[in-house]
Amino acid sequence: MLQVLAGYCTTRFGAKWFLAVAMTVNSLACMAIPYMAAKFQSEGVMACRVIQGLSQGFFYPSVHSLLGQWAPTSERSQLGTFVYSGAPFGTIISLPLTGLISASDWGWPMSFYLCAVIGLLWVVWWCFAGYNNPSHHPFISTEERFYIESSLGHLTHETLPTPWKGMFTSMPMWAIVIANFGQCWGYTTLLTEIPNYLHAIIGYDVKSNSLVSAAPYAAYWIISLAIGPISDFLINRRIVSTGTGRKIFNSIGVCGPALALAVLSYIPDHEDLLSVMVLVFAVGINGAVSCGYQVNHIDISPNFSGILMGITNGSSNIFSIIAPLVVQVIVIDESDKSQWRIIFLIASVMYVLSALFFNLFASGEIQEWNQPKPKEIKADKFRNFDNYMVKEKNGVNAKKIEEEKV
């Protein structure tokens, strides 16, 4: 529910300051962890983590709201993947770096202080450099502003009524929800349970090797960045439609890991290197979803993409809890490979079913409920760039006349 609220607030009031406050709270809670651990032991750490989790509930809806205002249609895949590639890239850097810091004379608390300071520095930079939309940016050129806003198909920045009924009766929206369900289940299995499997079955401890732990995230980062330009190229050249492109890359991103999980469950116990390579491939190819369902919110409703992200991502997080619980029920003996096989096959089926649903009902077209009805539109709509420039020029001239009068 918090992510839905975050999506509503960022859509109605703009995402800039919500994102700044959320990152500030997250960073301060991170900085407090060493003190809280020393003062209150595990309870103190858990309190900090709860605060961090609550603040992070604003991250994805805020970012999606900003992308809905700033990402031109022709560059949507590239910008979306570039923005969200920051998460795996941060993991790639932090895993080995925190290991080195913890092993040094500075000790493990310095890892938390460093991450907190980086977060706070970003907040300072964001307060000066971040803007809710092109019309609020003081230095953007008129041409660039027109290019972005006209490509999105909405030039009004009036506060629009949220079309709740339209959203919840929209099959393209539900296609994103189901795709997110399958992704959460499978991704949780990949990153939390496979390392346990490798340790219990073949005696390979991925978690103790920070470089190996970072390898799946590195593969995800590289593949997501590479696929973004390919997706935009295919769509912009009209080789495939936007909807078809989203379905293709979403299918690659979820069916690849589904196949890898099925294969992993049958790999001989002594093939530890092969098992790790399959893990890296599974997580890496999953990066293709960044050009699939993950950016599809903006395709169908750029005006309400933050709310859609809050609904879809917030509701799907329940599967990040359910998936580990299912493991606890089924895997009674961690050394029994047949029990792990059931877990991997369940995750594979979840991946495939979510992909099928997405392929059947997803769309790449802006939905009717994204726009207000004609009688509700209060802002001017510019049919072409010449009219847009005339409006801009008249506005500037009027401002000058008022200043001269004063």
PANUVO-202118 format. One record per atom (N, C-alpha, C): residue in three letters; x, y, z. Coordinates in steps of 0.05 Angstrom, whole numbers, plus 5000, padded with zeros to 4 digits. Layout:
REM residues N
ALAXYZ;...
//
This chain:
REM residues 406
MET501649765000;MET500050005000;MET501750255000;LEU504150245013;LEU505850475014;LEU506750564986;GLN507350364969;GLN508250434942;GLN505950554926;VAL503450464930;VAL501150584916;VAL500850874925;LEU501050914951;LEU500951194962;LEU503251364950;ALA505551244949;ALA507851394938;ALA507351464908;GLY506251274893;GLY505651334865;GLY503551554862;TYR501551544880;TYR499451754879;TYR500652024886;CYS502252044906;CYS503452294915;CYS505352404894;THR507052234883;THR508952334863;THR507552424837;THR505352284831;THR503852364807;THR502452634811;ARG501352674835;ARG499752914840;ARG501553154846;PHE503653114861;PHE505253344870;PHE508053354858;GLY508853154842;GLY511553144831;GLY513352974848;ALA515252844835;ALA516952644849;ALA519452754862;LYS520252994854;LYS522853094862;LYS523353084892;TRP521653214908;TRP522153234936;TRP521452984952;PHE519652824942;PHE519052564954;PHE521552384952;LEU522852394928;LEU525252234924;LEU527552334941;ALA527752594944;ALA529852714960;ALA529552644990;VAL527152665000;VAL526652595028;VAL527052305033;ALA526052135015;ALA526351845018;ALA529251765019;MET530951875001;MET533751805001;MET535151915026;THR534352145036;THR535452255060;THR534952075084;VAL532451995087;VAL531651815109;VAL533151545107;ASN533251445083;ASN534651185078;ASN537551205085;SER538851425078;SER541751465083;SER542251495113;LEU540551655127;LEU540951695155;LEU540551445171;ALA538551285163;ALA538051025176;ALA540450835172;CYS541650845148;CYS544050685142;CYS546350775160;MET546651035163;MET548851145180;MET548451065209;ALA545951025218;ALA545450965246;ALA545750675253;ILE546050505233;ILE546150215239;ILE548450135258;PRO550950225254;PRO553050145273;PRO552450225302;TYR551350465305;TYR550750555333;TYR548450395344;MET546350345328;MET544050195337;MET544749905343;ALA546649795328;ALA547549525333;ALA549049505359;ALA550749705365;ALA552149705390;ALA550349755414;LYS548349925410;LYS546650005433;LYS544349805438;PHE543149715416;PHE540749545419;PHE540949275406;GLN543349195397;GLN543848945384;GLN542048905359;SER541048665355;SER539548595331;SER537048765328;GLU535748825351;GLU533248975349;GLU533749255337;GLY536049375344;GLY536649635333;GLY537149635304;VAL538549425295;VAL539049395266;VAL536449345251;MET534749185262;MET532149135249;MET530449385247;ALA530549555268;ALA529049805267;ALA530049985245;CYS532650005242;CYS533850155220;CYS533050045193;ARG533049785190;ARG532349665165;ARG529449705158;VAL527749705179;VAL524849765174;VAL524550045163;ILE525950235175;ILE525750515166;ILE526850535138;GLN528950395132;GLN530050395105;GLN528050275085;GLY526750065093;GLY524849935075;GLY522450115069;LEU521550255090;LEU519250445086;LEU520050675067;SER522450785071;SER523251005054;SER523750915025;GLN524750675022;GLN525250574995;GLN522750514980;GLY520450504994;GLY517950464980;GLY517250694961;PHE518550924965;PHE518151154947;PHE519951144923;PHE521950974923;PHE523950994901;PHE522850924874;TYR521750684871;TYR520850604844;TYR518550764833;PRO516450824849;PRO514350994839;PRO515351274831;SER517251384847;SER518251644841;SER519851644814;VAL521551444811;VAL523151424787;VAL521351384763;HIS519251224765;HIS517451174743;HIS515851424736;SER515151574756;SER513751834751;SER515552014735;LEU518052024742;LEU519952204728;LEU520452104700;LEU520651844696;LEU521051734669;LEU518551794652;GLY516251784664;GLY513751844649;GLY513752124639;GLN515152304652;GLN515252584644;GLN517652654627;TRP519752494629;TRP522252574617;TRP523152394594;ALA522252144592;ALA523251954573;ALA521751964547;PRO522852074525;PRO521552084499;PRO520951794490;THR518851764474;THR518051504466;THR520251354451;SER521751504434;SER523851374418;SER526251294434;GLU526551384458;GLU528851324475;GLU528051184501;ARG525551094503;ARG524550994528;ARG525950754538;SER526550564521;SER527950314529;SER530750374540;GLN532150544525;GLN534850614533;GLN534950764559;LEU533250964562;LEU533251124587;LEU532250964610;GLY530150794606;GLY529150634627;GLY531250434637;THR532550294619;THR534550104627;THR537050234640;PHE537750474629;PHE540050614640;PHE539450694669;VAL537050804674;VAL536350894701;VAL536350654721;TYR534950444713;TYR534650214731;TYR537150044733;SER539050084714;SER541649934716;SER543250034740;GLY542550254751;GLY543950354775;GLY543850164798;ALA541650014801;ALA541349824823;ALA543349594822;PRO543549444799;PRO545549234798;PRO548449344798;PHE548749584786;PHE551449704785;PHE552349764814;GLY550549874830;GLY551249934858;GLY551949674873;THR550549454867;THR551149204880;THR553949104871;ILE554549134845;ILE557149044835;ILE559449184850;ILE559149444855;ILE561149604868;ILE561249544898;SER558949534910;SER558749514939;SER559649244951;LEU559049024937;LEU559748764948;LEU562748734953;PRO564448764932;PRO567348744938;PRO568448964955;LEU567349214952;LEU568349444966;LEU567849414996;THR565349345003;THR564749315032;THR566349085044;GLY566848875028;GLY568548665038;GLY571348755045;LEU572448915027;LEU575149025032;LEU575249215056;ILE573249385058;ILE573049575081;ILE572749425107;SER571049225107;SER570549075132;SER573048925141;ALA574648835122;ALA577148695129;ALA579448875136;SER579049135132;SER581249335137;SER581149425166;ASP582949605173;ASP583049715201;ASP580549895207;TRP579249995186;TRP576850155190;TRP574549995202;GLY574349745195;GLY572249575205;GLY569649605190;TRP567749425196;TRP565249415182;TRP563449665184;PRO563549815207;PRO561850055208;PRO562450255186;MET564950275177;MET565650465156;MET564050405130;SER563250155125;SER561750095101;SER559050235101;PHE557850245125;PHE555250375127;PHE555550675126;TYR557650785138;TYR558051075137;TYR558551165109;LEU560151005094;LEU560851085066;LEU558351085049;CYS556750875051;CYS554250865035;CYS552351095042;ALA552251155068;ALA550451375077;ALA551351635066;VAL553951685067;VAL555051945057;VAL554551965027;ILE554951755012;ILE554451754983;ILE551551824977;GLY549751704993;GLY546951764990;GLY546252054995;LEU547452165016;LEU546852445023;LEU548052635003;LEU550352574992;LEU551552734971;LEU549752734946;TRP548652504940;TRP546752494918;TRP544352674923;VAL543352674947;VAL541052844953;VAL541653134948;VAL544053224956;VAL544853504952;VAL544853564922;TRP546053384907;TRP546253424878;TRP543453424865;TRP541753244874;TRP539053214863;TRP537353464869;CYS537653584892;CYS536153824899;CYS536654054879;PHE539054064868;PHE539754274849;PHE539254184820;ALA539653934814;ALA539553844786;ALA536953714778;GLY535353624797;GLY532953474790;GLY530453654787;TYR528753584767;TYR526253734763;TYR524153534756;ASN521653594763;ASN519453414759;ASN518853354730;ASN519053554713;ASN518353524685;ASN519753744669;PRO519853724642;PRO521253914626;PRO520254204629;SER517654244634;SER516654514637;SER517654654662;HIS518554504681;HIS519654624706;HIS522654674705;HIS523954574684;HIS526854604682;HIS527554884672;PRO529155034686;PRO529655314678;PRO531655344655;PHE533155134648;PHE535255164628;PHE534754994603;ILE532554844602;ILE532054684579;ILE531254854555;SER532054784531;SER531354944508;SER528454884500;THR527255074486;THR524455034478;THR524154794459;GLU526154764441;GLU526054544423;GLU526154274437;GLU527954254457;GLU528153994471;GLU525653944487;ARG524554154499;ARG522054124515;ARG519854024497;PHE519554154474;PHE517454064455;PHE517853784446;TYR520353704440;TYR520953434431;TYR520153224452;ILE520753284477;ILE520053084498;ILE517053074502;GLU515853304506;GLU512953304513;GLU511253214491;SER511853294466;SER510153214443;SER510452924438;SER512752804443;SER513152514438;SER511552354458;LEU511052464481;LEU509552324502;LEU506552344497;GLY505752534481;GLY502852554474;GLY501252694495;HIS502552834514;HIS501052994533;HIS502753244540;LEU501653474534;LEU503053724540;LEU501853874563;THR499853764576;THR498553894599;THR499853794625;HIS500253984643;HIS501253914669;HIS499253974691;GLU496753994682;GLU494554024702;GLU494353774719;THR493453804743;THR492953574761;THR490553424751;LEU490953184742;LEU488853024731;LEU487652834751;PRO484952784750;PRO483752594768;PRO484852314762;THR485452164783;THR486551894779;THR484351704769;PRO484751574746;PRO482751394735;PRO482851114747;TRP482151094772;TRP482450834786;TRP480850614772;LYS478450674764;LYS476750474751;LYS478050394724;GLY479050584709;GLY480350524684;GLY482750344688;MET484350404708;MET486750244714;MET485949954721;PHE484149924740;PHE483649654751;PHE481849484732;THR480749604711;THR479249454691;THR480849424665;SER483449494667;SER485149494643;SER486749234642;MET486349074622;MET487948824620;MET490948874615;PRO491749084600;PRO494549144598;PRO495849204625;MET494349334643;MET495449374670;MET495749114685;TRP493748944683;TRP493948684697;TRP496048504685;ALA496648544659;ALA498848394647;ALA501548474660;ILE501848724667;ILE504248814680;ILE504348704709;VAL502048694722;VAL501848594749;VAL502748294750;ILE501648144732;ILE502247854731;ILE505147804724;ALA506147964705;ALA509047944698;ALA510848004721;ASN510048204737;ASN511548274761;ASN511348054782;PHE509047924784;PHE508847694803;PHE510947484796;GLY510947394771;GLY512747184762;GLY515647274766;GLN516247524760;GLN519047624763;GLN519847614792;CYS518147704810;CYS518847704839;CYS519347424850;TRP517647244842;TRP517946964851;TRP520646844841;GLY521046874815;GLY523446754803;GLY525946894812;TYR525947154813;TYR528447304820;TYR529147254849;THR527147224867;THR527747164895;THR528946884897;THR527946704881;THR529146434881;THR531946434871;LEU532446594850;LEU535146604839;LEU537246714859;LEU536546934871;LEU538547074887;LEU538647004916;THR536546874927;THR536646804955;THR536846504960;GLU535846344942;GLU535746054946;GLU537845894931;ILE538645984907;ILE540645834892;ILE543345834906;PRO544246064918;PRO546746044934;PRO546545844956;ASN544245824969;ASN543845614990;ASN544045334978;TYR542845304955;TYR542945044941;TYR545844974934;LEU547345164922;LEU550045104914;LEU551745024939;HIS551245154961;HIS552745094985;HIS551944824997;ALA549344764997;ALA548444515010;ALA548944274992;ILE548744294966;ILE548944064948;ILE551744014938;ILE553144224930;ILE555844184918;ILE558044304935;GLY557244424958;GLY559244524976;GLY560644784967;TYR559344934949;TYR560545174938;TYR559245414952;ASP560845574966;ASP559645804981;ASP560046054965;VAL557846124950;VAL557946364934;VAL558146614951;LYS556746614974;LYS556646854990;LYS559346935002;SER561046745006;SER563646805018;SER565646924998;ASN564946914972;ASN566647024951;ASN565247274940;SER566147504947;SER564747754939;SER564747794909;LEU566947714896;LEU567147744866;LEU565147564852;VAL564947314862;VAL563047124850;VAL560147224856;SER559747334880;SER557047434887;SER556247664869;ALA558247824861;ALA557648054844;ALA557247984815;ALA558247744806;ALA558147664778;ALA555347664766;PRO553347544780;PRO550647544768;PRO549547834764;TYR550148014783;TYR549248284780;TYR550648424757;ALA553248364754;ALA554748474731;ALA553648384705;ALA552848134703;ALA551648034678;ALA548948164673;TYR547448204694;TYR544848334692;TYR545148624682;TRP547148764693;TRP547649044686;TRP548449064657;ILE550348894648;ILE551348904621;ILE549148844601;ILE547648634606;ILE545548544587;ILE543348754585;SER542548864608;SER540349064607;SER541149314592;LEU543649404595;LEU544649634580;LEU544849574550;ALA545649334543;ALA545949254515;ALA543249224501;ILE541249134516;ILE538649074503;ILE537049334499;GLY537449534515;GLY535949784513;GLY536149904485;PRO538549954474;PRO538750064447;PRO537649884426;ILE537949614430;ILE536849434410;ILE533749454409;SER532549474433;SER529649494434;SER528749754420;ASP529949974427;ASP529150224414;ASP529650224384;PHE531750094375;PHE532350074346;PHE530149924332;LEU529349704343;LEU527249544330;LEU524549694329;ILE523949834351;ILE521449974352;ILE521450224335;ASN523650384336;ASN523850634321;ASN523850574291;ARG525150354283;ARG525150284254;ARG522650144245;ARG520750114263;ARG518249984258;ARG518549694249;ILE520649574258;ILE521049284252;ILE519049134269;VAL518549224294;VAL516449114311;VAL515049344323;SER512549304332;SER511149514346;SER512149524375;THR511349734389;THR512149774417;THR511249534434;GLY508749454430;GLY507649234446;GLY509148974440;THR509648924414;THR511048674407;THR513848674418;GLY515148904417;GLY517948924428;GLY517948864457;ARG516048974472;ARG515948924501;ARG515548624506;LYS513848494490;LYS513248214494;LYS515648034488;ILE517148114466;ILE519447954459;ILE521647964481;PHE522248204490;PHE524448224509;PHE523548124537;ASN521048154543;ASN520048044568;ASN520247734568;SER519547624545;SER519647324543;SER522547234545;ILE524447374533;ILE527247304536;ILE528147324565;GLY527247534578;GLY528147584605;GLY527047394626;VAL524747264620;VAL523647074640;VAL523846784632;CYS523746734606;CYS524046454597;CYS526946364598;GLY528846544595;GLY531646474598;GLY532246364626;PRO531546514647;PRO531946414674;PRO530246164680;ALA527846144668;ALA526245904673;ALA527745654662;LEU528845684639;LEU530345464627;LEU532845404644;ALA534245614653;ALA536645574669;ALA536045434695;LEU533845504708;LEU533145374733;LEU532545074729;ALA531145014707;ALA530544734702;ALA533144574697;VAL534944704682;VAL537544564676;VAL539144534701;LEU539244734718;LEU540844734742;LEU540044494760;SER537444434761;SER536544224779;SER537443944770;TYR538443924745;TYR539443664735;TYR542443654731;ILE543843864737;ILE546743874734;ILE548043694756;PRO549943524749;PRO551243344769;PRO552443504792;ASP552543384815;ASP553443524839;ASP556343624837;HIS558043484823;HIS560843564822;HIS561443794802;GLU559443874787;GLU559844084767;GLU559344364780;ASP561044434799;ASP560644684813;ASP560944934795;LEU563044924777;LEU563445154759;LEU561145184740;LEU560144964729;LEU557944974711;LEU555445084725;SER555045004749;SER552645104764;SER552845404769;VAL555145504775;VAL555545794779;VAL555045944753;MET556045824731;MET555645954705;MET552745964697;VAL551245764704;VAL548345764698;VAL546945974715;LEU547846004740;LEU546746214757;LEU547246494745;VAL549746544737;VAL550446794725;VAL548746844700;PHE548446644683;PHE546846664659;PHE543946734666;ALA542846594685;ALA540046624692;ALA539446914702;VAL541147014719;VAL540747284729;VAL541347494707;GLY543447434691;GLY544147624670;GLY542047654649;ILE541047434638;ILE539047454617;ILE536447564628;ASN536047554654;ASN533647674666;ASN533547974662;GLY535948094656;GLY536048374651;GLY534348474628;ALA533548284611;ALA531948364588;ALA529148464596;VAL528248394620;VAL525648494629;VAL525548794632;SER527948914633;SER527949214635;SER526849344610;CYS526849194588;CYS525549284563;CYS522949144559;GLY522049004579;GLY519448864577;GLY517348994594;TYR516448844614;TYR514248954631;TYR515149194647;GLN517749214654;GLN518749414672;GLN518349694662;VAL518449734636;VAL518049994624;VAL515350034612;ASN513749824612;ASN511149824598;ASN509150004612;HIS509450064637;HIS507650254651;HIS507650514636;ILE509950604628;ILE510150864614;ILE508850854587;ASP509050624574;ASP507850594547;ASP504850634548;ILE503550514568;ILE500650514569;ILE499450754583;SER501150884600;SER500051124615;SER502351294625;PRO503551464609;PRO505651634619;PRO504751824640;ASN502251904640;ASN501252084661;ASN501051954688;PHE500551694689;PHE500151554715;PHE502051324718;SER504451344706;SER506351114708;SER507251074736;GLY507451284753;GLY508351254780;GLY506351094797;ILE503751154793;ILE501651004807;ILE501650714798;LEU501950674772;LEU501950394762;LEU504250244773;MET506650364775;MET508950234787;MET508350164816;GLY507150354830;GLY506450294858;GLY504650064862;ILE502650044844;ILE500749824845;ILE502049554838;THR503449554816;THR504549304806;THR506849204822;ASN508749384828;ASN511149304844;ASN510449254873;GLY508649424884;GLY507949384912;GLY506449124917;SER504549064899;SER503048814903;SER504748564898;SER506648584880;SER508248344874;SER510248284895;ASN510948474912;ASN512948414933;ASN512048194953;ILE509448144954;ILE508547924971;ILE509747664962;PHE510347634936;PHE511447384926;PHE514447364934;SER515647584940;SER518447574950;SER518447454978;ILE516147464991;ILE515947345018;ILE514947055016;ILE513047004997;ILE511946734995;ILE513946534984;ALA515646614965;ALA517546434953;ALA519346304973;PRO520646454991;PRO522346325011;PRO520746155031;LEU518246225036;LEU516646065054;LEU516045795042;VAL515645785016;VAL515145535001;VAL517645365003;VAL519945485001;VAL522445335004;VAL522645195031;GLN521845345052;GLN521945235079;GLN520144995082;VAL517845005068;VAL515844785070;VAL516844545055;ILE517944585031;ILE518644355013;ILE521344245019;VAL523344425023;VAL526144335027;VAL526544285057;ILE525844045065;ILE526143975093;ILE529043885098;ASP530243755078;ASP533043665079;ASP534543805057;GLU536244005064;GLU537544165044;GLU539543995027;SER540343765037;SER542143595021;SER540743415001;ASP538043435001;ASP536443274982;ASP535943424957;LYS537243344936;LYS537043494910;LYS534343484898;SER532843264902;SER530243244891;SER528243454902;GLN528643524927;GLN526943734939;GLN527544004927;TRP530144064922;TRP530844314909;TRP529844324881;ARG529744094868;ARG528744084840;ARG525844174838;ILE524244104859;ILE521444194859;ILE521344504861;ILE523044614877;ILE523144904880;ILE523845044854;PHE525844934840;PHE526745064815;PHE524545034793;LEU523244804793;LEU521244764772;LEU518744934778;ILE518144974803;ILE515845164810;ILE516545444800;ALA518945534806;ALA519845794797;ALA519745824766;SER520545604753;SER520545604723;SER517745634713;VAL515845484725;VAL513045494717;VAL511945774722;MET512545904744;MET511646174750;MET512646364730;TYR515146344723;TYR516346514702;TYR514746484676;VAL514446234667;VAL513146184641;VAL510246274640;LEU508746214661;LEU505946294662;LEU505646594661;SER507346734676;SER507247024676;SER507847134648;ALA509747014634;ALA510447104607;ALA508147054588;LEU506846824590;LEU504546764573;LEU502246974577;PHE501647034602;PHE499547224608;PHE500347504597;PHE502847574600;PHE503747834590;PHE503547844560;ASN504247634547;ASN504147624517;ASN501347634507;LEU499447534522;LEU496647534513;LEU495347804517;PHE495947944539;PHE494348174546;PHE495848444547;ALA498448444544;ALA500048684546;ALA499548854521;SER500049114523;SER499749304501;SER501949504502;GLY502649614478;GLY504649824477;GLY503350094471;GLU500650104470;GLU499250354463;GLU498350494488;ILE498250764487;ILE497250924509;ILE494250864512;GLN493450804537;GLN490750734542;GLN488950974544;GLU486350934538;GLU484451154537;GLU484351304563;TRP484551164585;TRP484251284612;TRP486651454620;ASN488851444604;ASN491151604610;ASN490551904607;GLN488851964587;GLN488152244581;GLN485552324593;PRO485252574602;PRO482652664611;PRO480752694587;LYS478152694593;LYS476252734572;LYS476553024560;PRO475953064535;PRO476353324523;PRO475353554539;LYS472953534551;LYS471853754566;LYS473353814592;GLU475053614601;GLU476553654625;GLU479253784620;ILE480153804595;ILE482753914589;ILE482754214593;LYS484454314610;LYS484654594615;LYS487054724602;ALA489154574598;ALA491554684585;ALA491254674555;ASP492754854542;ASP492754864513;ASP494154624502;LYS493154524478;LYS494454304464;LYS495654424439;PHE498154374434;PHE499454484410;PHE499554264389;ARG498554334366;ARG498454134345;ARG501054094330;ASN502654304330;ASN505254284317;ASN507254474330;PHE509754454321;PHE511854604334;PHE511554904330;ASP510554984306;ASP510255274300;ASP508355404320;ASN506055274325;ASN504155374344;ASN505355384372;TYR506855184378;TYR508155164404;TYR510055404408;MET511655464387;MET513655674388;MET512255944390;VAL509955984376;VAL508456234378;VAL507456274406;LYS506456054418;LYS505456074446;LYS507756154465;GLU510056024461;GLU512356094478;GLU513256384475;LYS513356474449;LYS514156744443;LYS512256944455;ASN509656894452;ASN507657074463;ASN507857094493;GLY508356874505;GLY508656874534;GLY511057034543;VAL513257014529;VAL515657174535;VAL515057474532;ASN513757544509;ASN513157824503;ASN511357944525;ALA509357784532;ALA507457884553;ALA508957934579;LYS510857764585;LYS512357794610;LYS514058044609;LYS515258104586;LYS516858344583;LYS515158594586;ILE512758594574;ILE510958824576;ILE510258884605;GLU509658674620;GLU508958704648;GLU511358824663;GLU513758734657;GLU516158834671;GLU516559124664;GLU516059204639;GLU516459484631;GLU514459664645;LYS512059564649;LYS509959724663;LYS510859774692;VAL512059574704;VAL512959604732;VAL515259804733;
//
